[in-house]
Amino acid sequence: MKWIKRTLLTLPFMIAALLNVLVISADSGHLPHQRIDGFAFLFSTPWGWLLDHDWVWHTHSRVFDNLITLAVLLWFPAALYSGCIWLLLRAGRLYRFRRSR
């Protein structure tokens, strides 16, 4: 049962890593990547209201700006998804504990 919980908690990060590799490979290969970008935006859409603010500064480095964009679109939502899954698992555990008493 523990490995299922650990897999559920790391699943958003695995999806973010896969999307990150796909976006970077499409960028460096000069391939059309509208569909891959669509998947990245779909992944971060539920958190758009939180990520829409201009919290990230803009630099003069294109590479650094791209890394910040990927972090905001992929890695922050992955952390939020993982946190929500963790909270659901904790709430389920608490519910089972209270019900057994």
PyMOL commands that set and color helices and strands:
alter all, ss='L'
color gray80, all
select helices_A, chain A and resi 2-28+34-51+62-100
alter helices_A, ss='H'
color red, helices_A
deselect
rebuild
show_as cartoon
